[in-house]
Amino acid sequence: MQDPFYTKEKKRKPKAGMMAADAWLDSSLYEFWQTLGRGYTRYQDFMSRFHVSGIKRFFVEILSDAFSFGAIGAVLMTALALPAFDIIDRGAFNKAEDYSVVFMDRYGNEIGRRGIRSDDSVALDQMPDYLLKATLATEDRRFYEHFGIDVVGTLRALMSNAQGDRGTQGGSSITQQLAKNLFLSSERTLERKIVEAFLSIWLEWNYSKDQILKLYFDRAYMGGGNYGVTAAAEFYFDKRVQDISLAEAAMLAGMFKAPGNYAPHVDLAAARGRANLVLTNLVASGFLTEGQVTAARRNPAAAIDRSDDINSPNYFLDWAFEEAKAIIETTNAPGNNFIVRTTIDTTLQSYAEEAINSVIREQGEQYRVEQGAMVVTDTQGAIRAMVGGTDYAKSQFNRAIVSTRQPGSSYKPFVYAEAFEQLGLTPSDTISDRPVCIGDWCPQNYGRSYRGQTTLLSAFASSINTVPVTLSIKTGRDAIAQLSYRMGLRQEYPVTRSLALGVASVSVLDMTSSYAVFANRGYKTQAYGLTRMTTLGEQLVWERNNDAPRERVLSEQTVSYMNQMMHTVVTGGTGRRAAVEGVPALGKTGTTTSYRDAWFCGFTGNYVAAVWFGNDDYRPTNNLTGGSLPATAWQKFMAFAHTNIEVLPVFGVDFEPPQPIVADADLEQVEDVIERPPSLKPAAARKLLDLADRLEAASAAVAPVRDTAQASGSGPTGL
């Protein structure tokens, strides 16, 4: 039996423990709050020593706020400086245009240059003293006094701009301009100006004033593709920079602000006016007296004639420079100066320019059309001429490359070619020309009439719209688009119901490449303009491989059918104005909605060319069709181009070529002459090169048959 006393004692012990814990907790909290209170009292006693009142309190508050805002400003400035730090960490100057390329035509004659012309070989102390003073007087009079940012000059420029006065002295210091030239682009944004300021301070910390000024003279763009005063002196005055006169130095110093406006080969009057202002600045800054600059005012500088540069195939050179830069980057070519051999033929280039411009001059106002473009290649894709607009000096926009327009009916060869390939049709097959609809879209013919049963040949020659739409329904529009890409179109476009009528975006260059497939028996023939690249030391960097296997895009049967149909367009269809006497001419016209674009694309046995006419702002023309001005310009060029050369036949077209100009020529002798083109006139050299190209193409075409016959042990071994 359990003891009742024991049970009672067991029940009392837990209760006593809980009371002890509660007492400990209460005392601990009491001690904590007492300690906290004593600590706060001591803190108050300590801080009371710093308590100020009266006028002292005002200064303390100001100082306190200054520290607070200073800390915030430091964080903000660090954030703004991060882009500049990143640029500096990369440790490389701006190399966007650090290439100098000399371009040669197909015969080896120089036709122009692109990229930089730079020369940093002249030390600062060897440059004329008045060149340095003219630059400082105009660009940065306090250059040797400020820390990289001319605060006084910036404030003065802001006040001048606020008053609407465009002065002759800008707000950016020479150091800021150098920072932009070395590291940044020319975009006018607040972010760029902030980064420029930080980079300017970094330059001042790491370079001496003389080093900064030397870098400025060497890296500043001076117009005409020239970087630095040394290269500019040679380009504009054909002199060493050490030998330039005060008037010439003033003209150079005046170009720093806006070389595109004040370059003497662009606008000599503006360049002289700017140089006169520089002379005025020299006097105002106290560097020279009026008497010392009087002779320079009376005898202003005159730049050497650069008309040859203006007459260069500039649209082609712009495109070729981009192609050359891509090759340089891909091959990791050594150095910065290169020589590039191109495919351009200056004689054909002049023919193409004359064909476009003469048509615009004679009939442009009548048709309300202002622009035209043309690309010409041989049948193997080598670009012989490129016209990107009517006047390069007024507009450098290359309408042959950059601009993409709807081709209209000149797109129809893709539709018919796919139908021949896929459906096994022939030009003599009949088809119904009747109303056709895809959903709620019902295209109409040009004359809003229908012929009923007609042949594909007749429908193509007359550019009937309903027939290609019917064919596109049978073949599928995606198949047509894919064929156009394989043939040479590179700009992607949406596949819509109206694709068969040319509602797509194409360039003149790509249309030329596509039509070259028909001229080259169905093989892919992408246009190209560069054949060889070397360094100035003649080290080979890149060379085009003409022996690469070719991709067949169309069967020979389809090419034969299409060539017959495109020949009919010229002999009795919409392209009759493109006919060239004694030359088998083939092609297709194209006209878009509201007469915004007009095309003629075609070829002979010698050349392929696409022509476009229209307006840059997409303004409709006055009923301009592809069979009018484009066909006329195409015919003018081809008539010029086929003068005094052997006219070659076209595959699939019956043609009796005239007697060749060079008969029984030995290939080795021809090639030997080609290697010495400077001694030949361009026309004679072009004939010989055309002959060599044809012989090479014929040899390449026969080689597979010969190799097969020899491998099988049958057939004539001498084939």
C-alpha positions in Angstrom: 0.0 0.0 0.0 1.4 3.4 -1.1 2.4 5.9 1.6 0.1 8.9 1.4 2.8 11.2 2.8 5.1 10.3 -0.1 2.5 11.1 -2.6 1.9 14.5 -1.1 5.6 15.4 -1.1 5.9 14.4 -4.8 3.1 16.8 -5.7 4.7 19.8 -3.9 8.1 19.7 -5.6 7.1 20.7 -9.2 5.2 23.7 -7.9 8.2 25.1 -6.0 10.5 24.8 -9.1 8.1 26.8 -11.2 8.1 29.6 -8.7 11.9 29.8 -8.6 12.0 30.0 -12.4 9.5 32.8 -12.4 11.4 34.7 -9.8 14.7 34.4 -11.9 13.0 35.7 -15.0 11.5 38.7 -13.3 14.8 39.7 -11.7 16.7 39.2 -15.0 14.3 41.5 -16.9 14.5 44.0 -14.2 18.3 44.0 -14.3 18.2 44.2 -18.1 16.0 47.3 -18.2 18.0 48.9 -15.4 21.2 48.3 -17.4 19.7 49.6 -20.6 18.5 52.7 -18.8 21.9 53.4 -17.3 23.5 52.9 -20.7 21.1 55.3 -22.4 21.8 57.9 -19.6 25.5 57.6 -20.2 24.9 57.9 -24.0 22.9 61.1 -23.4 25.6 62.4 -21.1 28.2 61.7 -23.8 26.1 63.3 -26.6 25.4 66.3 -24.6 29.0 67.3 -25.1 28.2 67.9 -28.8 25.0 69.8 -28.3 25.3 73.2 -29.8 22.8 76.1 -30.0 22.5 79.4 -31.5 24.6 80.3 -34.6 26.8 77.2 -34.1 23.8 74.9 -34.6 23.3 76.4 -38.1 26.8 75.7 -39.3 26.6 72.2 -37.8 23.4 71.4 -39.6 24.9 72.7 -42.9 28.0 70.5 -42.4 25.9 67.5 -41.5 23.8 67.8 -44.6 26.9 68.4 -46.7 28.3 65.1 -45.5 25.0 63.3 -46.2 24.6 64.7 -49.7 28.3 64.1 -50.3 27.9 60.4 -49.5 24.8 60.2 -51.8 26.7 62.0 -54.5 29.7 59.8 -54.2 27.5 56.7 -54.7 25.8 58.3 -57.6 29.0 59.4 -59.3 30.4 55.9 -58.8 27.4 54.5 -60.6 27.7 57.0 -63.4 31.4 56.2 -63.7 31.0 52.5 -64.0 30.6 52.6 -67.9 33.8 54.6 -68.1 35.6 52.1 -65.8 34.4 49.3 -68.0 35.8 51.0 -71.2 39.1 51.7 -69.5 39.4 48.1 -68.2 39.0 46.8 -71.8 42.2 48.7 -72.5 41.5 49.2 -76.3 40.9 52.3 -78.3 37.9 52.5 -80.6 38.8 50.3 -83.6 35.5 50.7 -85.5 37.2 52.2 -88.5 40.8 51.2 -88.0 41.2 49.7 -91.4 42.6 51.2 -94.5 41.7 49.5 -97.8 42.9 50.3 -101.3 40.5 48.9 -103.9 41.6 47.9 -107.4 39.4 47.1 -110.4 39.4 43.8 -112.2 42.5 44.9 -114.2 44.5 46.0 -111.2 44.0 49.8 -111.4 43.2 51.7 -108.2 39.6 52.8 -108.1 39.3 54.2 -104.6 40.0 53.9 -100.9 37.9 53.3 -97.8 38.6 53.4 -94.1 41.3 55.4 -92.5 44.2 57.3 -94.0 46.4 57.7 -90.9 49.9 58.8 -90.1 51.3 59.4 -86.6 54.9 59.6 -87.6 55.4 63.3 -87.0 56.3 64.3 -83.4 54.4 67.2 -81.8 57.5 69.5 -81.7 58.1 69.0 -85.5 54.6 70.3 -86.4 54.3 74.0 -87.3 53.9 76.2 -84.2 51.0 78.1 -85.9 49.1 74.8 -86.5 49.2 74.2 -82.7 48.2 77.7 -81.9 45.4 77.8 -84.5 44.0 74.6 -83.0 44.2 75.8 -79.4 42.7 79.2 -80.3 39.7 77.6 -81.9 39.1 74.4 -80.0 40.4 74.9 -76.5 42.2 78.1 -75.4 42.6 77.0 -71.8 43.9 73.5 -72.7 47.0 73.8 -70.6 45.1 75.2 -67.6 42.0 72.9 -67.0 41.8 69.4 -65.6 40.2 67.8 -68.7 36.9 69.7 -68.6 36.9 73.4 -69.4 34.2 74.6 -67.0 34.5 78.2 -68.2 34.2 77.2 -71.8 31.3 74.9 -71.1 29.4 77.6 -69.3 30.1 80.1 -72.0 28.9 77.7 -74.7 25.7 77.0 -72.7 25.0 80.7 -72.4 25.8 81.2 -76.1 23.4 78.4 -77.1 20.7 79.8 -74.8 21.0 83.1 -76.6 20.7 81.4 -80.0 24.2 82.3 -81.0 26.1 79.5 -82.7 29.7 80.5 -81.9 32.9 79.3 -83.4 34.1 77.7 -80.2 32.4 74.7 -78.7 32.0 73.6 -75.1 34.0 70.4 -75.3 37.7 70.6 -74.4 40.4 68.9 -76.6 40.6 66.2 -73.9 36.9 65.5 -74.1 37.0 65.4 -77.9 39.9 63.0 -77.7 38.0 60.8 -75.2 35.2 60.6 -77.7 37.5 59.8 -80.6 39.4 57.1 -78.7 36.6 55.3 -76.9 33.1 56.5 -77.9 30.7 56.9 -80.8 29.3 60.3 -82.0 25.8 59.9 -80.6 24.5 63.0 -78.9 23.2 61.7 -75.6 23.5 62.8 -71.9 24.9 59.4 -71.0 27.6 59.6 -73.6 28.6 63.1 -72.3 28.8 61.8 -68.7 31.0 58.9 -69.7 33.1 61.3 -71.9 33.7 63.6 -68.8 35.0 60.7 -66.7 37.2 59.4 -69.5 38.6 63.0 -69.9 39.7 63.1 -66.3 41.3 59.6 -66.7 43.2 60.8 -69.7 44.5 63.9 -67.8 45.6 61.6 -64.9 47.5 59.2 -67.1 48.9 61.4 -69.9 50.7 64.7 -70.1 49.2 67.6 -71.9 51.6 67.3 -74.8 50.8 63.6 -75.1 47.0 64.3 -75.2 47.5 67.0 -77.8 49.6 64.7 -79.9 47.0 61.9 -79.7 44.4 64.5 -80.7 46.3 65.6 -83.8 46.8 61.9 -84.8 43.3 60.5 -84.1 40.9 63.4 -85.1 38.9 62.7 -88.2 39.7 65.3 -90.9 37.2 64.3 -93.6 37.9 62.3 -96.8 38.7 59.2 -94.9 41.7 60.9 -93.2 42.6 60.6 -89.6 45.1 63.0 -88.2 46.6 66.2 -89.5 49.6 64.5 -91.1 47.4 62.4 -93.4 45.1 65.3 -94.0 48.0 67.6 -95.1 49.1 65.0 -97.6 45.5 64.4 -98.8 44.4 68.0 -99.2 47.6 69.9 -100.0 50.0 67.1 -101.1 52.5 68.3 -98.5 54.2 67.1 -95.4 52.5 68.6 -92.4 55.8 70.3 -91.5 55.7 72.2 -94.8 52.1 73.7 -94.7 51.6 77.4 -94.7 49.6 79.4 -92.1 46.6 79.6 -94.4 46.7 75.8 -94.8 47.2 75.3 -91.1 44.1 77.5 -90.4 42.1 75.4 -92.9 43.1 72.2 -91.2 42.4 73.6 -87.7 38.9 74.6 -88.9 38.0 71.1 -89.9 38.1 69.6 -86.4 34.6 70.9 -85.6 32.8 69.5 -88.6 35.0 67.9 -91.3 32.0 66.9 -93.4 31.1 70.6 -93.8 34.5 72.2 -93.9 36.6 69.8 -95.9 38.0 71.7 -98.9 37.3 68.9 -101.5 33.6 69.0 -100.5 33.0 72.8 -100.2 36.1 75.0 -100.8 34.2 78.2 -100.1 33.0 77.0 -96.7 36.5 75.7 -95.8 38.0 79.1 -96.6 35.3 80.9 -94.6 36.0 78.7 -91.6 39.8 79.2 -92.0 39.2 82.9 -91.9 37.4 82.5 -88.5 40.4 80.5 -87.2 42.7 83.4 -88.2 40.4 85.7 -86.3 40.6 83.4 -83.2 44.4 83.5 -83.4 44.4 87.2 -83.1 41.7 87.3 -80.4 43.6 84.8 -78.3 46.8 86.8 -78.5 48.8 84.1 -80.3 49.4 86.2 -83.4 48.8 89.8 -84.5 46.6 91.0 -87.3 49.6 91.9 -89.3 50.9 88.3 -89.1 47.7 86.8 -90.4 47.0 89.4 -93.2 48.9 87.5 -95.8 47.0 84.3 -95.0 43.7 86.1 -95.3 44.7 87.5 -98.7 46.0 84.2 -100.0 43.7 81.5 -98.7 44.6 77.8 -99.1 43.6 75.8 -102.1 43.2 72.0 -102.0 44.4 69.8 -104.7 41.9 68.4 -107.2 40.1 65.2 -105.9 37.6 64.9 -108.7 38.8 61.4 -109.4 37.7 60.3 -105.9 34.2 61.8 -106.6 34.0 59.9 -109.8 34.9 56.6 -108.2 32.3 53.8 -108.0 31.4 55.0 -104.5 28.3 52.9 -104.0 30.2 49.8 -104.8 33.2 50.8 -102.7 31.0 51.3 -99.6 29.5 47.8 -100.1 33.0 46.3 -100.8 34.4 47.9 -97.7 31.8 46.2 -95.5 32.6 42.9 -97.3 36.3 43.5 -96.8 36.0 44.2 -93.1 34.0 41.0 -92.6 36.9 39.0 -94.3 39.5 40.8 -92.2 37.7 39.9 -89.0 37.1 36.3 -90.1 40.7 35.7 -91.2 42.3 37.6 -88.3 44.4 39.4 -90.9 47.5 41.1 -89.6 47.9 44.8 -89.6 45.4 47.5 -90.6 46.2 48.3 -94.3 45.1 46.1 -97.1 44.8 46.0 -100.9 41.7 44.4 -102.4 41.2 43.3 -105.9 37.6 43.6 -107.0 35.5 42.5 -110.0 34.4 46.0 -111.0 34.8 47.1 -114.6 35.1 50.9 -114.7 34.0 51.1 -118.3 30.8 49.1 -117.6 30.4 51.2 -114.4 30.3 54.4 -116.4 27.8 52.8 -118.9 25.5 51.8 -116.0 25.7 55.3 -114.4 25.0 57.0 -117.7 22.0 54.7 -118.4 20.3 55.4 -115.1 21.1 59.1 -115.0 20.2 59.9 -118.6 16.8 58.2 -118.3 16.1 60.2 -115.1 17.2 63.4 -116.7 15.2 62.9 -119.9 11.9 61.4 -118.5 12.1 61.5 -114.7 10.0 64.6 -114.4 7.3 63.2 -116.7 7.0 60.0 -114.7 7.5 61.8 -111.3 10.4 59.4 -110.5 13.7 60.6 -108.8 15.8 57.5 -108.1 17.1 54.5 -109.8 19.5 51.6 -109.1 21.3 48.9 -111.1 23.5 46.0 -110.5 25.4 44.2 -113.3 27.2 40.9 -113.1 28.7 38.5 -115.6 27.0 35.2 -115.9 29.2 33.7 -113.2 28.2 36.3 -110.6 31.2 38.7 -110.7 29.8 42.3 -110.2 30.9 44.5 -113.0 28.9 47.6 -112.1 26.7 48.9 -109.3 24.6 52.1 -109.2 23.0 52.8 -105.9 21.4 56.1 -106.8 21.6 59.1 -109.1 24.1 61.2 -107.1 26.4 59.8 -104.4 27.4 63.3 -103.3 23.8 64.1 -102.3 22.9 60.8 -100.9 25.1 57.9 -99.9 22.1 55.6 -99.3 22.7 52.5 -101.5 19.4 51.6 -103.1 21.0 48.6 -104.8 21.9 47.0 -101.5 20.2 48.5 -98.5 16.8 49.3 -99.9 14.3 46.4 -100.3 11.3 46.9 -102.5 8.5 44.8 -103.9 9.5 43.3 -107.3 6.0 43.0 -108.8 5.8 40.7 -111.8 9.6 40.4 -112.0 9.0 37.8 -109.2 7.0 35.6 -111.5 10.0 33.6 -112.9 10.2 31.9 -109.4 6.5 30.9 -109.7 6.8 29.5 -113.2 10.1 27.8 -112.5 8.7 26.0 -109.5 5.7 25.0 -111.6 8.0 23.5 -114.3 10.1 21.7 -111.7 7.2 20.4 -109.6 4.3 19.9 -112.1 6.2 18.9 -115.2 4.6 21.6 -117.3 5.9 23.1 -120.6 5.6 26.6 -122.0 3.2 25.4 -124.7 0.8 23.9 -122.1 -2.5 25.7 -121.8 -4.1 27.1 -118.7 -7.3 29.1 -118.1 -7.0 32.8 -117.6 -10.1 33.4 -115.5 -11.0 35.0 -112.2 -9.4 33.3 -109.3 -9.7 33.9 -105.5 -7.9 32.8 -102.4 -10.3 33.5 -99.6 -11.6 37.0 -100.1 -8.6 38.1 -102.2 -9.3 38.1 -105.9 -6.5 39.5 -108.1 -7.1 41.1 -111.4 -5.1 41.4 -114.6 -3.6 44.7 -115.7 -6.3 45.4 -118.2 -9.1 44.0 -116.0 -9.9 41.5 -118.8 -9.4 37.7 -119.2 -8.3 35.6 -122.2 -9.8 32.2 -121.3 -7.5 29.4 -122.4 -4.0 30.6 -123.1 -0.5 29.1 -123.1 1.9 29.6 -120.3 4.3 31.2 -122.7 1.7 33.8 -123.7 0.6 34.4 -120.1 4.2 35.0 -119.0 5.0 37.3 -121.9 1.9 39.4 -121.3 2.4 39.3 -117.5 -1.1 38.0 -116.8 -1.7 37.9 -113.0 -4.3 35.2 -112.6 -2.1 32.5 -114.1 0.8 32.6 -111.6 -1.8 32.8 -108.8 -3.4 29.6 -110.1 0.0 28.0 -110.4 0.9 29.0 -106.8 -2.2 27.3 -105.6 -1.1 24.1 -107.3 2.6 24.1 -106.2 2.1 25.7 -102.8 3.4 29.2 -101.9 6.0 27.9 -99.4 7.7 25.9 -102.2 8.0 29.1 -104.3 9.5 31.1 -101.5 12.0 28.4 -100.8 13.0 28.3 -104.4 13.5 32.0 -104.4 15.9 31.7 -101.4 17.9 29.0 -103.1 18.2 31.1 -106.2 19.6 34.1 -104.4 17.1 36.1 -102.4 18.4 36.7 -98.9 15.9 39.0 -97.3 13.2 36.9 -95.5 9.6 37.9 -96.3 6.2 36.6 -95.2 4.5 34.1 -97.4 1.1 35.6 -98.2 -1.7 35.0 -100.7 -0.3 37.6 -103.0 3.2 36.2 -103.1 2.9 35.1 -106.8 2.4 38.7 -107.8 5.7 39.8 -106.1 4.5 41.0 -102.7 7.9 40.4 -101.1 11.0 42.5 -100.0 14.0 42.1 -102.3 17.1 44.1 -103.2 18.5 44.9 -106.6 21.6 42.9 -105.9 19.7 39.8 -104.9 17.4 40.0 -107.9 20.5 40.1 -110.1 21.9 37.0 -108.4 18.6 35.2 -108.8 18.3 35.9 -112.6 22.0 34.8 -113.0 20.8 31.2 -112.2 18.9 31.2 -115.5 22.0 32.7 -117.3 24.2 30.0 -115.7 22.2 26.9 -116.7 20.5 26.5 -113.4 23.5 26.7 -111.0 23.4 29.0 -108.0 25.3 32.2 -108.9 25.6 34.5 -105.9 26.9 37.9 -106.9 30.4 38.7 -105.5 32.7 41.7 -105.8 36.0 40.7 -104.2 38.5 38.3 -105.5 41.7 38.8 -103.6 43.1 40.6 -100.5 46.7 41.2 -99.5 48.5 43.4 -97.0 50.5 46.4 -98.2 53.5 44.0 -98.0 51.7 41.8 -100.6 51.1 39.0 -98.0 48.1 37.1 -99.1 45.2 37.4 -96.7 42.3 35.9 -98.7 41.5 34.7 -102.2 38.3 33.6 -103.7 38.0 30.0 -104.6 36.6 29.8 -108.1 36.9 26.0 -108.2 34.4 25.4 -105.4 31.6 22.9 -106.4 28.5 24.7 -107.6 25.0 23.9 -106.4 22.4 23.1 -109.0 19.1 24.9 -108.2 17.1 24.3 -111.4 17.2 21.5 -114.0 18.5 22.4 -117.4 15.0 21.6 -118.9 13.4 24.2 -116.6 16.1 26.7 -117.4 15.6 26.1 -121.1 11.8 26.7 -120.7 12.2 29.8 -118.6 14.8 31.3 -121.0 12.5 30.8 -124.0 9.7 32.5 -122.1 11.8 35.5 -120.9 13.1 35.9 -124.5 9.5 36.2 -125.6 8.9 39.0 -123.1 11.6 41.0 -124.9 10.7 40.1 -128.5 6.9 40.4 -128.2 5.8 41.0 -124.6 5.9 43.7 -122.0 9.7 44.2 -122.2 10.0 45.1 -125.9 11.9 48.3 -125.1 14.8 46.1 -123.7 15.5 44.6 -127.1 19.1 45.0 -128.2 19.9 44.6 -131.9 22.2 41.6 -132.6 22.0 40.4 -128.9 19.8 37.7 -127.4 18.1 39.6 -124.6 15.9 38.0 -122.0 14.1 39.4 -119.0 10.9 40.2 -117.1 9.2 43.5 -116.2 7.8 44.3 -112.8 5.4 47.0 -111.6 4.0 47.3 -108.1 0.7 48.6 -106.6 0.1 52.3 -107.1 3.2 52.4 -109.4 5.6 52.8 -106.5 8.3 50.5 -107.9 9.2 49.6 -111.5 11.7 46.8 -112.4 13.4 45.2 -115.3 15.5 42.2 -114.6 17.2 40.3 -117.4 20.4 38.9 -119.0 22.2 38.2 -122.2 24.9 35.5 -122.8 27.4 38.0 -121.4 25.8 40.0 -118.6 23.0 39.9 -116.0 21.4 43.1 -114.8 18.5 44.2 -112.6 17.2 47.8 -112.8 14.8 49.5 -110.3 13.2 52.9 -110.5 11.1 54.6 -107.8 11.1 57.3 -105.0 12.8 57.1 -101.7 9.7 58.1 -99.8 7.6 55.5 -101.6 5.6 58.2 -103.3 3.7 56.8 -106.3 5.1 57.6 -109.7 3.1 58.8 -112.7 2.1 55.3 -114.1 5.7 54.2 -114.4 5.9 50.5 -115.4 8.7 48.1 -115.7 8.4 48.1 -119.5 9.1 51.8 -119.7 12.1 53.5 -118.0 13.6 50.4 -116.4 13.6 48.5 -119.7 14.9 51.6 -121.5 17.8 52.0 -119.0 18.6 48.3 -119.2 18.6 48.4 -123.0 20.9 51.5 -123.0 23.4 49.7 -120.8 23.4 46.4 -122.7 23.7 48.2 -126.0 26.9 50.0 -124.7 28.2 46.9 -123.0 28.0 44.7 -126.1 29.8 47.1 -128.4 32.9 45.5 -129.9 32.8 42.3 -127.8 31.9 38.8 -128.7 28.2 38.3 -128.2 27.5 34.9 -126.6 24.4 32.8 -127.0 22.0 32.0 -124.2 21.1 28.4 -123.3 17.7 27.4 -124.7 17.4 30.4 -127.1 18.0 30.1 -130.8 20.6 32.6 -131.7 23.3 32.9 -134.4 26.2 34.7 -132.7 28.4 36.9 -134.9 32.0 36.0 -135.6 34.2 36.3 -132.4 36.6 39.1 -132.3 39.5 37.0 -131.1 39.7 33.8 -133.2 42.0 30.8 -132.5 43.6 32.6 -129.5 46.0 30.5 -127.5 44.8 30.5 -123.8 48.3 30.8 -122.4 49.0 33.8 -124.6 45.7 35.4 -123.5 46.5 34.8 -119.8 50.0 36.2 -120.3 48.5 39.4 -121.6 45.9 39.6 -118.8 48.7 39.5 -116.2 49.9 42.9 -117.6 46.7 44.9 -117.8 48.1 48.4 -117.2 49.6 48.3 -120.7 46.2 47.6 -122.3 43.3 49.9 -122.8 40.3 49.0 -120.5 38.1 47.9 -123.4 40.8 45.6 -124.9 41.6 44.1 -121.5 38.0 43.5 -120.8 37.6 41.5 -124.1 40.6 39.3 -123.2 39.4 38.8 -119.6 35.9 37.8 -120.9 37.5 35.3 -123.3 39.6 33.8 -120.5 36.5 33.6 -118.2 34.6 31.8 -121.0 37.4 29.4 -121.7 37.7 28.6 -118.0 33.9 28.1 -117.6 33.9 25.8 -120.6 36.8 23.8 -119.2 35.0 23.5 -115.9 31.8 22.3 -117.6 33.6 19.6 -119.5 35.8 18.3 -116.6 33.1 16.1 -115.0 32.3 14.4 -118.2 36.0 13.8 -119.0 36.6 12.5 -115.5 33.7 10.1 -115.7 34.7 8.8 -119.1 38.3 8.2 -118.0 37.2 6.5 -114.8 34.9 4.1 -116.7 37.5 3.4 -119.4 35.1 4.5 -122.2 34.8 7.5 -124.4 37.5 9.6 -126.0 40.3 10.2 -123.5 41.1 13.5 -125.0 37.7 15.0 -124.3 
